[in-house]
Amino acid sequence: MKLRFLGSTSDDGQCPTLYETDRGTIVVQGDQVTDPEALAQLRDVLPGETFVEIPRELLRFAEGS
């Protein structure tokens, strides 16, 4: 899979960041959700899946992809 950088709201090159893949999907880099209350509300979690939290403003980079 090849990634293309879409954008970041980080000033120092760390997360959060969005990438577009050559498969037509989006990869999200952010802080892993570890809050037990939030995790208990997630549905249909499959083995190997994880969840990251990003600021809403990061999604503006996905609009043009």
mmCIF file as Biopython writes it, N, C-alpha, C and O atoms, coordinates in Angstrom:
data_model
#
loop_
_atom_site.group_PDB
_atom_site.id
_atom_site.type_symbol
_atom_site.label_atom_id
_atom_site.label_alt_id
_atom_site.label_comp_id
_atom_site.label_asym_id
_atom_site.label_entity_id
_atom_site.label_seq_id
_atom_site.pdbx_PDB_ins_code
_atom_site.Cartn_x
_atom_site.Cartn_y
_atom_site.Cartn_z
_atom_site.occupancy
_atom_site.B_iso_or_equiv
_atom_site.auth_seq_id
_atom_site.auth_asym_id
_atom_site.pdbx_PDB_model_num
ATOM 1   N N  . MET A ? 1  ? 0.855   -1.172 0.000  1.0 0.0 1  A 1 
ATOM 2   C CA . MET A ? 1  ? 0.000   0.000  0.000  1.0 0.0 1  A 1 
ATOM 3   C C  . MET A ? 1  ? 0.898   1.231  0.000  1.0 0.0 1  A 1 
ATOM 4   O O  . MET A ? 1  ? 1.863   1.305  0.761  1.0 0.0 1  A 1 
ATOM 5   N N  . LYS A ? 2  ? 0.581   2.185  -0.846 1.0 0.0 2  A 1 
ATOM 6   C CA . LYS A ? 2  ? 1.311   3.449  -0.907 1.0 0.0 2  A 1 
ATOM 7   C C  . LYS A ? 2  ? 0.457   4.544  -0.287 1.0 0.0 2  A 1 
ATOM 8   O O  . LYS A ? 2  ? -0.752  4.611  -0.504 1.0 0.0 2  A 1 
ATOM 9   N N  . LEU A ? 3  ? 1.115   5.404  0.494  1.0 0.0 3  A 1 
ATOM 10  C CA . LEU A ? 3  ? 0.418   6.500  1.159  1.0 0.0 3  A 1 
ATOM 11  C C  . LEU A ? 3  ? 0.800   7.831  0.545  1.0 0.0 3  A 1 
ATOM 12  O O  . LEU A ? 3  ? 1.936   8.044  0.121  1.0 0.0 3  A 1 
ATOM 13  N N  . ARG A ? 4  ? -0.187  8.727  0.509  1.0 0.0 4  A 1 
ATOM 14  C CA . ARG A ? 4  ? 0.050   10.104 0.085  1.0 0.0 4  A 1 
ATOM 15  C C  . ARG A ? 4  ? -0.392  11.012 1.224  1.0 0.0 4  A 1 
ATOM 16  O O  . ARG A ? 4  ? -1.542  10.956 1.659  1.0 0.0 4  A 1 
ATOM 17  N N  . PHE A ? 5  ? 0.527   11.851 1.708  1.0 0.0 5  A 1 
ATOM 18  C CA . PHE A ? 5  ? 0.231   12.785 2.787  1.0 0.0 5  A 1 
ATOM 19  C C  . PHE A ? 5  ? -0.851  13.759 2.341  1.0 0.0 5  A 1 
ATOM 20  O O  . PHE A ? 5  ? -0.739  14.371 1.280  1.0 0.0 5  A 1 
ATOM 21  N N  . LEU A ? 6  ? -1.897  13.903 3.146  1.0 0.0 6  A 1 
ATOM 22  C CA . LEU A ? 6  ? -2.957  14.867 2.856  1.0 0.0 6  A 1 
ATOM 23  C C  . LEU A ? 6  ? -2.823  16.133 3.678  1.0 0.0 6  A 1 
ATOM 24  O O  . LEU A ? 6  ? -3.006  17.237 3.163  1.0 0.0 6  A 1 
ATOM 25  N N  . GLY A ? 7  ? -2.503  15.978 4.955  1.0 0.0 7  A 1 
ATOM 26  C CA . GLY A ? 7  ? -2.377  17.157 5.788  1.0 0.0 7  A 1 
ATOM 27  C C  . GLY A ? 7  ? -2.320  16.811 7.254  1.0 0.0 7  A 1 
ATOM 28  O O  . GLY A ? 7  ? -2.592  15.684 7.667  1.0 0.0 7  A 1 
ATOM 29  N N  . SER A ? 8  ? -1.952  17.828 8.041  1.0 0.0 8  A 1 
ATOM 30  C CA . SER A ? 8  ? -1.823  17.664 9.481  1.0 0.0 8  A 1 
ATOM 31  C C  . SER A ? 8  ? -2.183  18.974 10.152 1.0 0.0 8  A 1 
ATOM 32  O O  . SER A ? 8  ? -2.011  20.045 9.570  1.0 0.0 8  A 1 
ATOM 33  N N  . THR A ? 9  ? -2.680  18.888 11.369 1.0 0.0 9  A 1 
ATOM 34  C CA . THR A ? 9  ? -2.917  20.088 12.167 1.0 0.0 9  A 1 
ATOM 35  C C  . THR A ? 9  ? -1.818  20.257 13.202 1.0 0.0 9  A 1 
ATOM 36  O O  . THR A ? 9  ? -1.927  21.104 14.088 1.0 0.0 9  A 1 
ATOM 37  N N  . SER A ? 10 ? -0.767  19.468 13.099 1.0 0.0 10 A 1 
ATOM 38  C CA . SER A ? 10 ? 0.356   19.540 14.021 1.0 0.0 10 A 1 
ATOM 39  C C  . SER A ? 10 ? 1.438   20.452 13.455 1.0 0.0 10 A 1 
ATOM 40  O O  . SER A ? 10 ? 1.757   20.383 12.268 1.0 0.0 10 A 1 
ATOM 41  N N  . ASP A ? 11 ? 1.990   21.287 14.287 1.0 0.0 11 A 1 
ATOM 42  C CA . ASP A ? 11 ? 3.048   22.196 13.856 1.0 0.0 11 A 1 
ATOM 43  C C  . ASP A ? 11 ? 4.430   21.557 13.913 1.0 0.0 11 A 1 
ATOM 44  O O  . ASP A ? 11 ? 5.369   22.064 13.299 1.0 0.0 11 A 1 
ATOM 45  N N  . ASP A ? 12 ? 4.567   20.457 14.639 1.0 0.0 12 A 1 
ATOM 46  C CA . ASP A ? 12 ? 5.889   19.875 14.847 1.0 0.0 12 A 1 
ATOM 47  C C  . ASP A ? 12 ? 6.071   18.518 14.162 1.0 0.0 12 A 1 
ATOM 48  O O  . ASP A ? 12 ? 6.976   17.764 14.520 1.0 0.0 12 A 1 
ATOM 49  N N  . GLY A ? 13 ? 5.222   18.202 13.184 1.0 0.0 13 A 1 
ATOM 50  C CA . GLY A ? 13 ? 5.389   16.985 12.408 1.0 0.0 13 A 1 
ATOM 51  C C  . GLY A ? 13 ? 4.900   15.707 13.068 1.0 0.0 13 A 1 
ATOM 52  O O  . GLY A ? 13 ? 5.146   14.619 12.549 1.0 0.0 13 A 1 
ATOM 53  N N  . GLN A ? 14 ? 4.223   15.810 14.186 1.0 0.0 14 A 1 
ATOM 54  C CA . GLN A ? 14 ? 3.689   14.630 14.849 1.0 0.0 14 A 1 
ATOM 55  C C  . GLN A ? 14 ? 2.223   14.472 14.463 1.0 0.0 14 A 1 
ATOM 56  O O  . GLN A ? 14 ? 1.753   15.128 13.534 1.0 0.0 14 A 1 
ATOM 57  N N  . CYS A ? 15 ? 1.499   13.611 15.166 1.0 0.0 15 A 1 
ATOM 58  C CA . CYS A ? 15 ? 0.092   13.427 14.860 1.0 0.0 15 A 1 
ATOM 59  C C  . CYS A ? 15 ? -0.695  14.643 15.345 1.0 0.0 15 A 1 
ATOM 60  O O  . CYS A ? 15 ? -0.177  15.409 16.157 1.0 0.0 15 A 1 
ATOM 61  N N  . PRO A ? 16 ? -1.898  14.844 14.888 1.0 0.0 16 A 1 
ATOM 62  C CA . PRO A ? 16 ? -2.694  14.024 13.984 1.0 0.0 16 A 1 
ATOM 63  C C  . PRO A ? 16 ? -2.403  14.339 12.522 1.0 0.0 16 A 1 
ATOM 64  O O  . PRO A ? 16 ? -2.068  15.467 12.162 1.0 0.0 16 A 1 
ATOM 65  N N  . THR A ? 17 ? -2.542  13.310 11.694 1.0 0.0 17 A 1 
ATOM 66  C CA . THR A ? 17 ? -2.242  13.427 10.273 1.0 0.0 17 A 1 
ATOM 67  C C  . THR A ? 17 ? -3.195  12.537 9.480  1.0 0.0 17 A 1 
ATOM 68  O O  . THR A ? 17 ? -3.640  11.497 9.966  1.0 0.0 17 A 1 
ATOM 69  N N  . LEU A ? 18 ? -3.503  12.959 8.249  1.0 0.0 18 A 1 
ATOM 70  C CA . LEU A ? 18 ? -4.311  12.145 7.331  1.0 0.0 18 A 1 
ATOM 71  C C  . LEU A ? 18 ? -3.478  11.772 6.116  1.0 0.0 18 A 1 
ATOM 72  O O  . LEU A ? 18 ? -2.666  12.557 5.627  1.0 0.0 18 A 1 
ATOM 73  N N  . TYR A ? 19 ? -3.704  10.543 5.641  1.0 0.0 19 A 1 
ATOM 74  C CA . TYR A ? 19 ? -3.072  10.045 4.423  1.0 0.0 19 A 1 
ATOM 75  C C  . TYR A ? 19 ? -4.146  9.416  3.543  1.0 0.0 19 A 1 
ATOM 76  O O  . TYR A ? 19 ? -5.152  8.913  4.043  1.0 0.0 19 A 1 
ATOM 77  N N  . GLU A ? 20 ? -3.928  9.448  2.242  1.0 0.0 20 A 1 
ATOM 78  C CA . GLU A ? 20 ? -4.778  8.739  1.288  1.0 0.0 20 A 1 
ATOM 79  C C  . GLU A ? 20 ? -3.957  7.569  0.756  1.0 0.0 20 A 1 
ATOM 80  O O  . GLU A ? 20 ? -2.753  7.703  0.534  1.0 0.0 20 A 1 
ATOM 81  N N  . THR A ? 21 ? -4.604  6.426  0.551  1.0 0.0 21 A 1 
ATOM 82  C CA . THR A ? 21 ? -3.886  5.267  0.034  1.0 0.0 21 A 1 
ATOM 83  C C  . THR A ? 21 ? -4.149  5.088  -1.450 1.0 0.0 21 A 1 
ATOM 84  O O  . THR A ? 21 ? -5.068  5.688  -2.008 1.0 0.0 21 A 1 
ATOM 85  N N  . ASP A ? 22 ? -3.337  4.263  -2.081 1.0 0.0 22 A 1 
ATOM 86  C CA . ASP A ? 22 ? -3.564  3.945  -3.488 1.0 0.0 22 A 1 
ATOM 87  C C  . ASP A ? 22 ? -4.708  2.955  -3.660 1.0 0.0 22 A 1 
ATOM 88  O O  . ASP A ? 22 ? -5.006  2.540  -4.780 1.0 0.0 22 A 1 
ATOM 89  N N  . ARG A ? 23 ? -5.348  2.575  -2.563 1.0 0.0 23 A 1 
ATOM 90  C CA . ARG A ? 23 ? -6.513  1.680  -2.603 1.0 0.0 23 A 1 
ATOM 91  C C  . ARG A ? 23 ? -7.817  2.448  -2.442 1.0 0.0 23 A 1 
ATOM 92  O O  . ARG A ? 23 ? -8.889  1.851  -2.352 1.0 0.0 23 A 1 
ATOM 93  N N  . GLY A ? 24 ? -7.719  3.801  -2.404 1.0 0.0 24 A 1 
ATOM 94  C CA . GLY A ? 24 ? -8.922  4.616  -2.269 1.0 0.0 24 A 1 
ATOM 95  C C  . GLY A ? 24 ? -9.426  4.732  -0.844 1.0 0.0 24 A 1 
ATOM 96  O O  . GLY A ? 24 ? -10.588 5.079  -0.628 1.0 0.0 24 A 1 
ATOM 97  N N  . THR A ? 25 ? -8.572  4.449  0.137  1.0 0.0 25 A 1 
ATOM 98  C CA . THR A ? 25 ? -8.957  4.555  1.536  1.0 0.0 25 A 1 
ATOM 99  C C  . THR A ? 25 ? -8.139  5.660  2.210  1.0 0.0 25 A 1 
ATOM 100 O O  . THR A ? 25 ? -7.191  6.196  1.637  1.0 0.0 25 A 1 
ATOM 101 N N  . ILE A ? 26 ? -8.533  5.978  3.431  1.0 0.0 26 A 1 
ATOM 102 C CA . ILE A ? 26 ? -7.867  7.018  4.221  1.0 0.0 26 A 1 
ATOM 103 C C  . ILE A ? 26 ? -7.230  6.375  5.446  1.0 0.0 26 A 1 
ATOM 104 O O  . ILE A ? 26 ? -7.846  5.537  6.104  1.0 0.0 26 A 1 
ATOM 105 N N  . VAL A ? 27 ? -5.992  6.768  5.750  1.0 0.0 27 A 1 
ATOM 106 C CA . VAL A ? 27 ? -5.310  6.324  6.969  1.0 0.0 27 A 1 
ATOM 107 C C  . VAL A ? 27 ? -5.247  7.526  7.908  1.0 0.0 27 A 1 
ATOM 108 O O  . VAL A ? 27 ? -4.853  8.620  7.507  1.0 0.0 27 A 1 
ATOM 109 N N  . VAL A ? 28 ? -5.638  7.309  9.158  1.0 0.0 28 A 1 
ATOM 110 C CA . VAL A ? 28 ? -5.675  8.364  10.164 1.0 0.0 28 A 1 
ATOM 111 C C  . VAL A ? 28 ? -4.616  8.086  11.225 1.0 0.0 28 A 1 
ATOM 112 O O  . VAL A ? 28 ? -4.552  6.991  11.782 1.0 0.0 28 A 1 
ATOM 113 N N  . GLN A ? 29 ? -3.800  9.073  11.491 1.0 0.0 29 A 1 
ATOM 114 C CA . GLN A ? 29 ? -2.814  8.993  12.571 1.0 0.0 29 A 1 
ATOM 115 C C  . GLN A ? 29 ? -3.274  9.924  13.676 1.0 0.0 29 A 1 
ATOM 116 O O  . GLN A ? 29 ? -3.509  11.109 13.439 1.0 0.0 29 A 1 
ATOM 117 N N  . GLY A ? 30 ? -3.402  9.393  14.878 1.0 0.0 30 A 1 
ATOM 118 C CA . GLY A ? 30 ? -3.844  10.212 16.001 1.0 0.0 30 A 1 
ATOM 119 C C  . GLY A ? 30 ? -3.565  9.506  17.306 1.0 0.0 30 A 1 
ATOM 120 O O  . GLY A ? 30 ? -2.891  8.477  17.334 1.0 0.0 30 A 1 
ATOM 121 N N  . ASP A ? 31 ? -4.077  10.052 18.376 1.0 0.0 31 A 1 
ATOM 122 C CA . ASP A ? 31 ? -3.903  9.449  19.689 1.0 0.0 31 A 1 
ATOM 123 C C  . ASP A ? 31 ? -4.868  8.277  19.845 1.0 0.0 31 A 1 
ATOM 124 O O  . ASP A ? 31 ? -6.056  8.398  19.543 1.0 0.0 31 A 1 
ATOM 125 N N  . GLN A ? 32 ? -4.355  7.153  20.315 1.0 0.0 32 A 1 
ATOM 126 C CA . GLN A ? 32 ? -5.188  5.965  20.507 1.0 0.0 32 A 1 
ATOM 127 C C  . GLN A ? 32 ? -6.223  6.231  21.592 1.0 0.0 32 A 1 
ATOM 128 O O  . GLN A ? 32 ? -5.906  6.804  22.634 1.0 0.0 32 A 1 
ATOM 129 N N  . VAL A ? 33 ? -7.452  5.816  21.346 1.0 0.0 33 A 1 
ATOM 130 C CA . VAL A ? 33 ? -8.522  5.954  22.327 1.0 0.0 33 A 1 
ATOM 131 C C  . VAL A ? 33 ? -8.325  4.864  23.380 1.0 0.0 33 A 1 
ATOM 132 O O  . VAL A ? 33 ? -8.331  3.674  23.064 1.0 0.0 33 A 1 
ATOM 133 N N  . THR A ? 34 ? -8.153  5.279  24.623 1.0 0.0 34 A 1 
ATOM 134 C CA . THR A ? 34 ? -7.946  4.326  25.712 1.0 0.0 34 A 1 
ATOM 135 C C  . THR A ? 34 ? -8.964  4.486  26.837 1.0 0.0 34 A 1 
ATOM 136 O O  . THR A ? 34 ? -8.986  3.685  27.771 1.0 0.0 34 A 1 
ATOM 137 N N  . ASP A ? 35 ? -9.802  5.511  26.754 1.0 0.0 35 A 1 
ATOM 138 C CA . ASP A ? 35 ? -10.785 5.767  27.799 1.0 0.0 35 A 1 
ATOM 139 C C  . ASP A ? 35 ? -11.779 4.609  27.868 1.0 0.0 35 A 1 
ATOM 140 O O  . ASP A ? 35 ? -12.465 4.341  26.882 1.0 0.0 35 A 1 
ATOM 141 N N  . PRO A ? 36 ? -11.874 3.913  29.006 1.0 0.0 36 A 1 
ATOM 142 C CA . PRO A ? 36 ? -12.768 2.747  29.122 1.0 0.0 36 A 1 
ATOM 143 C C  . PRO A ? 36 ? -14.229 3.054  28.814 1.0 0.0 36 A 1 
ATOM 144 O O  . PRO A ? 36 ? -14.921 2.237  28.207 1.0 0.0 36 A 1 
ATOM 145 N N  . GLU A ? 37 ? -14.700 4.225  29.228 1.0 0.0 37 A 1 
ATOM 146 C CA . GLU A ? 37 ? -16.096 4.592  28.962 1.0 0.0 37 A 1 
ATOM 147 C C  . GLU A ? 37 ? -16.339 4.738  27.464 1.0 0.0 37 A 1 
ATOM 148 O O  . GLU A ? 37 ? -17.353 4.264  26.952 1.0 0.0 37 A 1 
ATOM 149 N N  . ALA A ? 38 ? -15.416 5.390  26.756 1.0 0.0 38 A 1 
ATOM 150 C CA . ALA A ? 38 ? -15.552 5.556  25.309 1.0 0.0 38 A 1 
ATOM 151 C C  . ALA A ? 38 ? -15.458 4.201  24.604 1.0 0.0 38 A 1 
ATOM 152 O O  . ALA A ? 38 ? -16.251 3.917  23.706 1.0 0.0 38 A 1 
ATOM 153 N N  . LEU A ? 39 ? -14.510 3.376  24.996 1.0 0.0 39 A 1 
ATOM 154 C CA . LEU A ? 39 ? -14.349 2.065  24.357 1.0 0.0 39 A 1 
ATOM 155 C C  . LEU A ? 39 ? -15.580 1.184  24.550 1.0 0.0 39 A 1 
ATOM 156 O O  . LEU A ? 39 ? -15.922 0.398  23.666 1.0 0.0 39 A 1 
ATOM 157 N N  . ALA A ? 40 ? -16.242 1.307  25.689 1.0 0.0 40 A 1 
ATOM 158 C CA . ALA A ? 40 ? -17.441 0.507  25.951 1.0 0.0 40 A 1 
ATOM 159 C C  . ALA A ? 40 ? -18.601 0.895  25.045 1.0 0.0 40 A 1 
ATOM 160 O O  . ALA A ? 40 ? -19.528 0.107  24.859 1.0 0.0 40 A 1 
ATOM 161 N N  . GLN A ? 41 ? -18.563 2.105  24.475 1.0 0.0 41 A 1 
ATOM 162 C CA . GLN A ? 41 ? -19.642 2.566  23.606 1.0 0.0 41 A 1 
ATOM 163 C C  . GLN A ? 41 ? -19.446 2.176  22.143 1.0 0.0 41 A 1 
ATOM 164 O O  . GLN A ? 41 ? -20.370 2.314  21.341 1.0 0.0 41 A 1 
ATOM 165 N N  . LEU A ? 42 ? -18.262 1.692  21.786 1.0 0.0 42 A 1 
ATOM 166 C CA . LEU A ? 42 ? -17.988 1.300  20.402 1.0 0.0 42 A 1 
ATOM 167 C C  . LEU A ? 42 ? -18.693 -0.012 20.085 1.0 0.0 42 A 1 
ATOM 168 O O  . LEU A ? 42 ? -18.842 -0.870 20.955 1.0 0.0 42 A 1 
ATOM 169 N N  . ARG A ? 43 ? -19.125 -0.163 18.841 1.0 0.0 43 A 1 
ATOM 170 C CA . ARG A ? 43 ? -19.883 -1.350 18.454 1.0 0.0 43 A 1 
ATOM 171 C C  . ARG A ? 43 ? -19.155 -2.145 17.384 1.0 0.0 43 A 1 
ATOM 172 O O  . ARG A ? 43 ? -18.411 -1.593 16.574 1.0 0.0 43 A 1 
ATOM 173 N N  . ASP A ? 44 ? -19.384 -3.446 17.396 1.0 0.0 44 A 1 
ATOM 174 C CA . ASP A ? 44 ? -18.905 -4.341 16.344 1.0 0.0 44 A 1 
ATOM 175 C C  . ASP A ? 44 ? -17.406 -4.204 16.085 1.0 0.0 44 A 1 
ATOM 176 O O  . ASP A ? 44 ? -16.974 -4.096 14.937 1.0 0.0 44 A 1 
ATOM 177 N N  . VAL A ? 45 ? -16.631 -4.209 17.142 1.0 0.0 45 A 1 
ATOM 178 C CA . VAL A ? 45 ? -15.177 -4.093 17.020 1.0 0.0 45 A 1 
ATOM 179 C C  . VAL A ? 45 ? -14.601 -5.461 16.658 1.0 0.0 45 A 1 
ATOM 180 O O  . VAL A ? 45 ? -14.785 -6.438 17.385 1.0 0.0 45 A 1 
ATOM 181 N N  . LEU A ? 46 ? -13.907 -5.515 15.535 1.0 0.0 46 A 1 
ATOM 182 C CA . LEU A ? 46 ? -13.309 -6.753 15.066 1.0 0.0 46 A 1 
ATOM 183 C C  . LEU A ? 46 ? -11.882 -6.886 15.577 1.0 0.0 46 A 1 
ATOM 184 O O  . LEU A ? 46 ? -11.241 -5.882 15.885 1.0 0.0 46 A 1 
ATOM 185 N N  . PRO A ? 47 ? -11.380 -8.106 15.669 1.0 0.0 47 A 1 
ATOM 186 C CA . PRO A ? 47 ? -9.982  -8.293 16.067 1.0 0.0 47 A 1 
ATOM 187 C C  . PRO A ? 47 ? -9.061  -7.524 15.110 1.0 0.0 47 A 1 
ATOM 188 O O  . PRO A ? 47 ? -9.260  -7.546 13.896 1.0 0.0 47 A 1 
ATOM 189 N N  . GLY A ? 48 ? -8.078  -6.862 15.656 1.0 0.0 48 A 1 
ATOM 190 C CA . GLY A ? 48 ? -7.136  -6.100 14.847 1.0 0.0 48 A 1 
ATOM 191 C C  . GLY A ? 48 ? -7.529  -4.653 14.629 1.0 0.0 48 A 1 
ATOM 192 O O  . GLY A ? 48 ? -6.721  -3.870 14.128 1.0 0.0 48 A 1 
ATOM 193 N N  . GLU A ? 49 ? -8.750  -4.273 14.992 1.0 0.0 49 A 1 
ATOM 194 C CA . GLU A ? 49 ? -9.182  -2.886 14.826 1.0 0.0 49 A 1 
ATOM 195 C C  . GLU A ? 49 ? -8.767  -2.053 16.038 1.0 0.0 49 A 1 
ATOM 196 O O  . GLU A ? 49 ? -8.703  -2.549 17.163 1.0 0.0 49 A 1 
ATOM 197 N N  . THR A ? 50 ? -8.491  -0.793 15.781 1.0 0.0 50 A 1 
ATOM 198 C CA . THR A ? 50 ? -8.205  0.155  16.854 1.0 0.0 50 A 1 
ATOM 199 C C  . THR A ? 50 ? -8.865  1.478  16.495 1.0 0.0 50 A 1 
ATOM 200 O O  . THR A ? 50 ? -9.399  1.637  15.397 1.0 0.0 50 A 1 
ATOM 201 N N  . PHE A ? 51 ? -8.826  2.411  17.411 1.0 0.0 51 A 1 
ATOM 202 C CA . PHE A ? 51 ? -9.500  3.682  17.226 1.0 0.0 51 A 1 
ATOM 203 C C  . PHE A ? 51 ? -8.571  4.807  17.617 1.0 0.0 51 A 1 
ATOM 204 O O  . PHE A ? 51 ? -7.859  4.721  18.618 1.0 0.0 51 A 1 
ATOM 205 N N  . VAL A ? 52 ? -8.581  5.870  16.819 1.0 0.0 52 A 1 
ATOM 206 C CA . VAL A ? 52 ? -7.767  7.039  17.129 1.0 0.0 52 A 1 
ATOM 207 C C  . VAL A ? 52 ? -8.659  8.262  17.189 1.0 0.0 52 A 1 
ATOM 208 O O  . VAL A ? 52 ? -9.706  8.321  16.545 1.0 0.0 52 A 1 
ATOM 209 N N  . GLU A ? 53 ? -8.230  9.229  17.967 1.0 0.0 53 A 1 
ATOM 210 C CA . GLU A ? 53 ? -8.971  10.474 18.123 1.0 0.0 53 A 1 
ATOM 211 C C  . GLU A ? 53 ? -8.217  11.583 17.416 1.0 0.0 53 A 1 
ATOM 212 O O  . GLU A ? 53 ? -7.007  11.736 17.587 1.0 0.0 53 A 1 
ATOM 213 N N  . ILE A ? 54 ? -8.946  12.361 16.615 1.0 0.0 54 A 1 
ATOM 214 C CA . ILE A ? 54 ? -8.355  13.474 15.881 1.0 0.0 54 A 1 
ATOM 215 C C  . ILE A ? 54 ? -9.246  14.701 16.044 1.0 0.0 54 A 1 
ATOM 216 O O  . ILE A ? 54 ? -10.435 14.562 16.333 1.0 0.0 54 A 1 
ATOM 217 N N  . PRO A ? 55 ? -8.696  15.896 15.865 1.0 0.0 55 A 1 
ATOM 218 C CA . PRO A ? 55 ? -9.544  17.077 15.893 1.0 0.0 55 A 1 
ATOM 219 C C  . PRO A ? 55 ? -10.381 17.153 14.613 1.0 0.0 55 A 1 
ATOM 220 O O  . PRO A ? 55 ? -9.910  16.774 13.541 1.0 0.0 55 A 1 
ATOM 221 N N  . ARG A ? 56 ? -11.595 17.631 14.721 1.0 0.0 56 A 1 
ATOM 222 C CA . ARG A ? 56 ? -12.503 17.737 13.572 1.0 0.0 56 A 1 
ATOM 223 C C  . ARG A ? 56 ? -11.874 18.538 12.429 1.0 0.0 56 A 1 
ATOM 224 O O  . ARG A ? 56 ? -12.104 18.235 11.258 1.0 0.0 56 A 1 
ATOM 225 N N  . GLU A ? 57 ? -11.085 19.554 12.767 1.0 0.0 57 A 1 
ATOM 226 C CA . GLU A ? 57 ? -10.489 20.417 11.741 1.0 0.0 57 A 1 
ATOM 227 C C  . GLU A ? 57 ? -9.550  19.649 10.807 1.0 0.0 57 A 1 
ATOM 228 O O  . GLU A ? 57 ? -9.292  20.109 9.695  1.0 0.0 57 A 1 
ATOM 229 N N  . LEU A ? 58 ? -9.041  18.507 11.225 1.0 0.0 58 A 1 
ATOM 230 C CA . LEU A ? 58 ? -8.167  17.709 10.369 1.0 0.0 58 A 1 
ATOM 231 C C  . LEU A ? 58 ? -8.914  17.168 9.147  1.0 0.0 58 A 1 
ATOM 232 O O  . LEU A ? 58 ? -8.300  16.935 8.106  1.0 0.0 58 A 1 
ATOM 233 N N  . LEU A ? 59 ? -10.201 16.972 9.259  1.0 0.0 59 A 1 
ATOM 234 C CA . LEU A ? 59 ? -10.983 16.385 8.162  1.0 0.0 59 A 1 
ATOM 235 C C  . LEU A ? 59 ? -11.033 17.274 6.924  1.0 0.0 59 A 1 
ATOM 236 O O  . LEU A ? 59 ? -11.377 16.797 5.843  1.0 0.0 59 A 1 
ATOM 237 N N  . ARG A ? 60 ? -10.702 18.540 7.058  1.0 0.0 60 A 1 
ATOM 238 C CA . ARG A ? 60 ? -10.714 19.420 5.878  1.0 0.0 60 A 1 
ATOM 239 C C  . ARG A ? 60 ? -9.728  18.927 4.816  1.0 0.0 60 A 1 
ATOM 240 O O  . ARG A ? 60 ? -9.921  19.199 3.631  1.0 0.0 60 A 1 
ATOM 241 N N  . PHE A ? 61 ? -8.683  18.214 5.214  1.0 0.0 61 A 1 
ATOM 242 C CA . PHE A ? 61 ? -7.712  17.704 4.278  1.0 0.0 61 A 1 
ATOM 243 C C  . PHE A ? 61 ? -8.256  16.515 3.474  1.0 0.0 61 A 1 
ATOM 244 O O  . PHE A ? 61 ? -7.729  16.214 2.403  1.0 0.0 61 A 1 
ATOM 245 N N  . ALA A ? 62 ? -9.278  15.848 3.958  1.0 0.0 62 A 1 
ATOM 246 C CA . ALA A ? 62 ? -9.859  14.707 3.264  1.0 0.0 62 A 1 
ATOM 247 C C  . ALA A ? 62 ? -10.863 15.142 2.201  1.0 0.0 62 A 1 
ATOM 248 O O  . ALA A ? 62 ? -11.187 14.353 1.314  1.0 0.0 62 A 1 
ATOM 249 N N  . GLU A ? 63 ? -11.354 16.354 2.263  1.0 0.0 63 A 1 
ATOM 250 C CA . GLU A ? 63 ? -12.384 16.831 1.342  1.0 0.0 63 A 1 
ATOM 251 C C  . GLU A ? 63 ? -11.915 16.866 -0.090 1.0 0.0 63 A 1 
ATOM 252 O O  . GLU A ? 63 ? -12.714 16.629 -0.996 1.0 0.0 63 A 1 
ATOM 253 N N  . GLY A ? 64 ? -10.651 17.152 -0.329 1.0 0.0 64 A 1 
ATOM 254 C CA . GLY A ? 64 ? -10.156 17.272 -1.688 1.0 0.0 64 A 1 
ATOM 255 C C  . GLY A ? 64 ? -9.595  15.980 -2.261 1.0 0.0 64 A 1 
ATOM 256 O O  . GLY A ? 64 ? -9.140  15.960 -3.405 1.0 0.0 64 A 1 
ATOM 257 N N  . SER A ? 65 ? -9.619  14.908 -1.489 1.0 0.0 65 A 1 
ATOM 258 C CA . SER A ? 65 ? -9.024  13.664 -1.978 1.0 0.0 65 A 1 
ATOM 259 C C  . SER A ? 65 ? -9.963  12.879 -2.853 1.0 0.0 65 A 1 
ATOM 260 O O  . SER A ? 65 ? -9.602  11.808 -3.340 1.0 0.0 65 A 1 
#
